[in-house]
Amino acid sequence: GLDVEMSVTNNFDEYYMAEPLKKEILEGNIDESLINEKVRNILRLMERLHMLSGKRARGYYNIPKHQEEALAIARESIVLLKNENKRLPLCEDKIKKLLVIGENANKIHSNGGGSAEIKALYEISPLMGLKKRLGGNTEVIYVNGYYVEPKMEENDANWQETSLEDALLSNRNKEISLETKVIRDLYLKEAVEQAKRVDEVILFGGLNHDYDSEGIDRDDMKLPYDQDRLIQEVLKVNPNTVIVMVAGSPVEMGEWIKNSKAVMWSWYAGMEGGTALAEALFGDINPSGKLPVTFPNQLNDCPAHLIGEYPGGKKVSYLEGIQVGYRYYDTHQMDTQFCFGYGLSYTEFAYKNLSIIANENEDVSITVSVETTNIGCVEGSEILQLYIASKNASVERPLKELKEFQKVLLKPNETKEVIFTLDRKAFGFYDVNTKQFKAESGRYEICIGSSSKDIRLQKIIELNNTYYY
C-alpha cells in the first residue's frame, strides 16, 4: 500500500495518513505494526540514498553525459505512424525553402513544474532543431498556423492546487472570441499561401499542457485551436506536407490522415526533443519507437465511454474488468487508428524460425527463440513483442497479453537471434477464489509480432501442471 501521502494542499493534519489515521490506531481499528512497516519502508529508502548517514553523494546536474542521455531517449521515443510511398526521410539537397507551420514547432513544453511537467535548463524546440540540422543552405520559414489564446494569469496561491481546480478548465473552456476567430483565419490564410511557394512543408500540431495535465480530464480527443481545419487546408495546396504531432496522449486524426502521406509522433521529449525530431525527419536516425497505448479512432471507442461509465458520478464501475487498454480493443476486435505496439521504420524486418523449448520440473522454464532480418536498405531497430494467449482458460482472459519485448539493432541484410525466457508468471493470473496468483495447466499460444495486431509467428505449447505463486 501507500507509504507516503503527498497532495498539493497545506491542510496536512487532515490528510488521510495524518490525524484520521492516528484516530483509527488509537481506537484499535488499525494495528500499529502497519505504521511500523511503513516507517521501515521510508527509512530503508532513505538509507539507500545515504540520507541518514549524512554522506549522500553530491551528484551531478545537467552535465554533457546527461544531455547525451536526454538526446538518446528522445531519439528512441519517436514513432513513425505513416510513411506512404516512402515520403520520409526528407532529402535536404532538394530543399531550398522549408516552411515550418504550427505553434508546437516553436513551443517549449518543459518550462513548468509539478508532477506532470518538468522545468529544464534548456529545451531545443523542433524549429530550433531543424535550423541547427540544416545550417545555412536552406531557408527555414516559420509561421504560427494556429493561434493559442494567452493563458489566464495565475495568482500567488499554490499554482498546483489551483491547477487541480479550475485554472486549466478556465483556459480550455473560454468562449472563443471574435478576435480569436479573426486571428485564426489570418494565421491559416498565411500558412496556406506560404505552403504553395516552398519546396517542403512540415506542420507541427498536437497538444500542450493546457490539455495534457494532471487532475483534469480532456473533454474529447479532438485537436484544439482549429488545427484540423489548418491541416486539411494545407494538405489541399501541398499534399506532400509532413505532419508531426507533439502530444502526451492520443488525438483524433480521422478528418485528415487519409489525405496525408507522412505522419510522425513525438511525445514531450525533453531538452533534446527538437534535435531528435530533426534527425528523424532527415534520416540521420531511423525511427524505432512503438506506441505504448492504443490510439482509438474516436473518443467513443474508448472502453469507459463505450460502456457508458464516463464521466460517472460518486460511483464508477469498471465494467471492462480485466480487459484494460489494448486488451479490450484486441479481445473485442475493434478497429483502431493505431494499435498498441505500432510503429513504422525506414526499413523492413522479416521474422522466421520460431523455436520453443519447454521445461517443467519444479517450475516453468520456457525458452523462446526467433530470428529477425533487416530486409531493407538502411540500418534500423525493431522491437520484437511476445504475446501469450490462453486457449482454454477456466476464467475470462484477454485475447492475448504482452509478456516480453526486446529491441535489436540490425544493419541491412543482417540477421539476429532473439531469445526470451518465460517463467510461471508469464502465464499466470490472479485467482479471486483462492486469492493467489496461478498459472493453470492447459494450452497457450506464443505469439511473436511487431505490434498487438501484427503477429508474424505463433506456436501452441501446453503446460501439464498448475503452478501457484
JOZIZI-V635982 format. One record per residue. N is the residue number from 1. RES is the residue in one small letter. BURIAL is # if it has 24 or more other ideal C-beta (glycine too) atoms within 12 Angstrom, else .. Layout:
n:N res:RES burial:BURIAL
n:N res:RES burial:BURIAL
This chain:
n:1 res:g burial:.
n:2 res:l burial:.
n:3 res:d burial:.
n:4 res:v burial:.
n:5 res:e burial:.
n:6 res:m burial:.
n:7 res:s burial:.
n:8 res:v burial:.
n:9 res:t burial:.
n:10 res:n burial:.
n:11 res:n burial:.
n:12 res:f burial:.
n:13 res:d burial:.
n:14 res:e burial:.
n:15 res:y burial:.
n:16 res:y burial:.
n:17 res:m burial:#
n:18 res:a burial:.
n:19 res:e burial:.
n:20 res:p burial:.
n:21 res:l burial:#
n:22 res:k burial:.
n:23 res:k burial:.
n:24 res:e burial:.
n:25 res:i burial:.
n:26 res:l burial:.
n:27 res:e burial:.
n:28 res:g burial:.
n:29 res:n burial:.
n:30 res:i burial:.
n:31 res:d burial:.
n:32 res:e burial:.
n:33 res:s burial:.
n:34 res:l burial:.
n:35 res:i burial:.
n:36 res:n burial:.
n:37 res:e burial:.
n:38 res:k burial:.
n:39 res:v burial:.
n:40 res:r burial:.
n:41 res:n burial:.
n:42 res:i burial:.
n:43 res:l burial:.
n:44 res:r burial:.
n:45 res:l burial:.
n:46 res:m burial:.
n:47 res:e burial:.
n:48 res:r burial:.
n:49 res:l burial:.
n:50 res:h burial:.
n:51 res:m burial:.
n:52 res:l burial:.
n:53 res:s burial:.
n:54 res:g burial:.
n:55 res:k burial:.
n:56 res:r burial:.
n:57 res:a burial:.
n:58 res:r burial:.
n:59 res:g burial:.
n:60 res:y burial:.
n:61 res:y burial:.
n:62 res:n burial:.
n:63 res:i burial:.
n:64 res:p burial:.
n:65 res:k burial:.
n:66 res:h burial:.
n:67 res:q burial:#
n:68 res:e burial:.
n:69 res:e burial:.
n:70 res:a burial:#
n:71 res:l burial:#
n:72 res:a burial:.
n:73 res:i burial:.
n:74 res:a burial:#
n:75 res:r burial:#
n:76 res:e burial:#
n:77 res:s burial:#
n:78 res:i burial:#
n:79 res:v burial:#
n:80 res:l burial:#
n:81 res:l burial:#
n:82 res:k burial:#
n:83 res:n burial:#
n:84 res:e burial:.
n:85 res:n burial:.
n:86 res:k burial:.
n:87 res:r burial:#
n:88 res:l burial:#
n:89 res:p burial:#
n:90 res:l burial:#
n:91 res:c burial:.
n:92 res:e burial:#
n:93 res:d burial:.
n:94 res:k burial:.
n:95 res:i burial:#
n:96 res:k burial:.
n:97 res:k burial:.
n:98 res:l burial:#
n:99 res:l burial:#
n:100 res:v burial:#
n:101 res:i burial:#
n:102 res:g burial:#
n:103 res:e burial:#
n:104 res:n burial:#
n:105 res:a burial:#
n:106 res:n burial:#
n:107 res:k burial:#
n:108 res:i burial:#
n:109 res:h burial:#
n:110 res:s burial:#
n:111 res:n burial:.
n:112 res:g burial:#
n:113 res:g burial:.
n:114 res:g burial:.
n:115 res:s burial:.
n:116 res:a burial:#
n:117 res:e burial:#
n:118 res:i burial:.
n:119 res:k burial:.
n:120 res:a burial:#
n:121 res:l burial:.
n:122 res:y burial:.
n:123 res:e burial:#
n:124 res:i burial:#
n:125 res:s burial:#
n:126 res:p burial:#
n:127 res:l burial:#
n:128 res:m burial:#
n:129 res:g burial:#
n:130 res:l burial:#
n:131 res:k burial:#
n:132 res:k burial:.
n:133 res:r burial:#
n:134 res:l burial:#
n:135 res:g burial:.
n:136 res:g burial:.
n:137 res:n burial:.
n:138 res:t burial:#
n:139 res:e burial:.
n:140 res:v burial:#
n:141 res:i burial:#
n:142 res:y burial:#
n:143 res:v burial:#
n:144 res:n burial:#
n:145 res:g burial:#
n:146 res:y burial:#
n:147 res:y burial:#
n:148 res:v burial:#
n:149 res:e burial:#
n:150 res:p burial:.
n:151 res:k burial:.
n:152 res:m burial:.
n:153 res:e burial:.
n:154 res:e burial:.
n:155 res:n burial:.
n:156 res:d burial:.
n:157 res:a burial:.
n:158 res:n burial:.
n:159 res:w burial:#
n:160 res:q burial:#
n:161 res:e burial:.
n:162 res:t burial:#
n:163 res:s burial:#
n:164 res:l burial:.
n:165 res:e burial:.
n:166 res:d burial:.
n:167 res:a burial:#
n:168 res:l burial:#
n:169 res:l burial:.
n:170 res:s burial:.
n:171 res:n burial:#
n:172 res:r burial:#
n:173 res:n burial:.
n:174 res:k burial:.
n:175 res:e burial:.
n:176 res:i burial:.
n:177 res:s burial:.
n:178 res:l burial:.
n:179 res:e burial:.
n:180 res:t burial:.
n:181 res:k burial:.
n:182 res:v burial:.
n:183 res:i burial:.
n:184 res:r burial:#
n:185 res:d burial:.
n:186 res:l burial:.
n:187 res:y burial:#
n:188 res:l burial:#
n:189 res:k burial:#
n:190 res:e burial:#
n:191 res:a burial:#
n:192 res:v burial:#
n:193 res:e burial:.
n:194 res:q burial:#
n:195 res:a burial:#
n:196 res:k burial:.
n:197 res:r burial:.
n:198 res:v burial:#
n:199 res:d burial:#
n:200 res:e burial:#
n:201 res:v burial:#
n:202 res:i burial:#
n:203 res:l burial:#
n:204 res:f burial:#
n:205 res:g burial:#
n:206 res:g burial:#
n:207 res:l burial:#
n:208 res:n burial:#
n:209 res:h burial:#
n:210 res:d burial:#
n:211 res:y burial:#
n:212 res:d burial:#
n:213 res:s burial:#
n:214 res:e burial:.
n:215 res:g burial:.
n:216 res:i burial:#
n:217 res:d burial:.
n:218 res:r burial:#
n:219 res:d burial:.
n:220 res:d burial:.
n:221 res:m burial:#
n:222 res:k burial:#
n:223 res:l burial:#
n:224 res:p burial:#
n:225 res:y burial:#
n:226 res:d burial:#
n:227 res:q burial:#
n:228 res:d burial:#
n:229 res:r burial:#
n:230 res:l burial:#
n:231 res:i burial:#
n:232 res:q burial:#
n:233 res:e burial:#
n:234 res:v burial:#
n:235 res:l burial:#
n:236 res:k burial:.
n:237 res:v burial:#
n:238 res:n burial:#
n:239 res:p burial:#
n:240 res:n burial:#
n:241 res:t burial:#
n:242 res:v burial:#
n:243 res:i burial:#
n:244 res:v burial:#
n:245 res:m burial:#
n:246 res:v burial:#
n:247 res:a burial:#
n:248 res:g burial:#
n:249 res:s burial:#
n:250 res:p burial:#
n:251 res:v burial:#
n:252 res:e burial:#
n:253 res:m burial:#
n:254 res:g burial:#
n:255 res:e burial:#
n:256 res:w burial:#
n:257 res:i burial:#
n:258 res:k burial:.
n:259 res:n burial:#
n:260 res:s burial:#
n:261 res:k burial:#
n:262 res:a burial:#
n:263 res:v burial:#
n:264 res:m burial:#
n:265 res:w burial:#
n:266 res:s burial:#
n:267 res:w burial:#
n:268 res:y burial:#
n:269 res:a burial:#
n:270 res:g burial:#
n:271 res:m burial:#
n:272 res:e burial:#
n:273 res:g burial:#
n:274 res:g burial:#
n:275 res:t burial:#
n:276 res:a burial:#
n:277 res:l burial:#
n:278 res:a burial:#
n:279 res:e burial:#
n:280 res:a burial:#
n:281 res:l burial:#
n:282 res:f burial:#
n:283 res:g burial:#
n:284 res:d burial:#
n:285 res:i burial:#
n:286 res:n burial:#
n:287 res:p burial:#
n:288 res:s burial:#
n:289 res:g burial:#
n:290 res:k burial:#
n:291 res:l burial:#
n:292 res:p burial:#
n:293 res:v burial:#
n:294 res:t burial:#
n:295 res:f burial:#
n:296 res:p burial:#
n:297 res:n burial:#
n:298 res:q burial:.
n:299 res:l burial:#
n:300 res:n burial:.
n:301 res:d burial:#
n:302 res:c burial:#
n:303 res:p burial:#
n:304 res:a burial:#
n:305 res:h burial:.
n:306 res:l burial:.
n:307 res:i burial:.
n:308 res:g burial:.
n:309 res:e burial:.
n:310 res:y burial:.
n:311 res:p burial:.
n:312 res:g burial:.
n:313 res:g burial:.
n:314 res:k burial:.
n:315 res:k burial:.
n:316 res:v burial:.
n:317 res:s burial:.
n:318 res:y burial:.
n:319 res:l burial:.
n:320 res:e burial:#
n:321 res:g burial:.
n:322 res:i burial:.
n:323 res:q burial:#
n:324 res:v burial:.
n:325 res:g burial:#
n:326 res:y burial:#
n:327 res:r burial:#
n:328 res:y burial:#
n:329 res:y burial:#
n:330 res:d burial:#
n:331 res:t burial:#
n:332 res:h burial:.
n:333 res:q burial:.
n:334 res:m burial:#
n:335 res:d burial:.
n:336 res:t burial:#
n:337 res:q burial:#
n:338 res:f burial:#
n:339 res:c burial:#
n:340 res:f burial:#
n:341 res:g burial:#
n:342 res:y burial:#
n:343 res:g burial:#
n:344 res:l burial:#
n:345 res:s burial:#
n:346 res:y burial:#
n:347 res:t burial:#
n:348 res:e burial:#
n:349 res:f burial:#
n:350 res:a burial:#
n:351 res:y burial:#
n:352 res:k burial:.
n:353 res:n burial:.
n:354 res:l burial:#
n:355 res:s burial:.
n:356 res:i burial:#
n:357 res:i burial:.
n:358 res:a burial:#
n:359 res:n burial:.
n:360 res:e burial:.
n:361 res:n burial:.
n:362 res:e burial:.
n:363 res:d burial:.
n:364 res:v burial:#
n:365 res:s burial:.
n:366 res:i burial:#
n:367 res:t burial:#
n:368 res:v burial:#
n:369 res:s burial:#
n:370 res:v burial:#
n:371 res:e burial:#
n:372 res:t burial:#
n:373 res:t burial:#
n:374 res:n burial:#
n:375 res:i burial:.
n:376 res:g burial:.
n:377 res:c burial:.
n:378 res:v burial:#
n:379 res:e burial:.
n:380 res:g burial:#
n:381 res:s burial:#
n:382 res:e burial:#
n:383 res:i burial:#
n:384 res:l burial:#
n:385 res:q burial:#
n:386 res:l burial:#
n:387 res:y burial:#
n:388 res:i burial:#
n:389 res:a burial:#
n:390 res:s burial:#
n:391 res:k burial:#
n:392 res:n burial:.
n:393 res:a burial:#
n:394 res:s burial:.
n:395 res:v burial:.
n:396 res:e burial:.
n:397 res:r burial:#
n:398 res:p burial:#
n:399 res:l burial:#
n:400 res:k burial:#
n:401 res:e burial:#
n:402 res:l burial:#
n:403 res:k burial:#
n:404 res:e burial:#
n:405 res:f burial:#
n:406 res:q burial:#
n:407 res:k burial:.
n:408 res:v burial:#
n:409 res:l burial:#
n:410 res:l burial:#
n:411 res:k burial:.
n:412 res:p burial:.
n:413 res:n burial:.
n:414 res:e burial:.
n:415 res:t burial:.
n:416 res:k burial:#
n:417 res:e burial:.
n:418 res:v burial:#
n:419 res:i burial:#
n:420 res:f burial:#
n:421 res:t burial:.
n:422 res:l burial:#
n:423 res:d burial:#
n:424 res:r burial:#
n:425 res:k burial:.
n:426 res:a burial:#
n:427 res:f burial:#
n:428 res:g burial:#
n:429 res:f burial:#
n:430 res:y burial:.
n:431 res:d burial:.
n:432 res:v burial:.
n:433 res:n burial:.
n:434 res:t burial:.
n:435 res:k burial:.
n:436 res:q burial:.
n:437 res:f burial:.
n:438 res:k burial:#
n:439 res:a burial:#
n:440 res:e burial:#
n:441 res:s burial:.
n:442 res:g burial:#
n:443 res:r burial:.
n:444 res:y burial:#
n:445 res:e burial:#
n:446 res:i burial:#
n:447 res:c burial:#
n:448 res:i burial:#
n:449 res:g burial:#
n:450 res:s burial:#
n:451 res:s burial:#
n:452 res:s burial:#
n:453 res:k burial:#
n:454 res:d burial:#
n:455 res:i burial:#
n:456 res:r burial:#
n:457 res:l burial:#
n:458 res:q burial:#
n:459 res:k burial:#
n:460 res:i burial:.
n:461 res:i burial:#
n:462 res:e burial:.
n:463 res:l burial:#
n:464 res:n burial:.
n:465 res:n burial:.
n:466 res:t burial:.
n:467 res:y burial:#
n:468 res:y burial:.
n:469 res:y burial:.
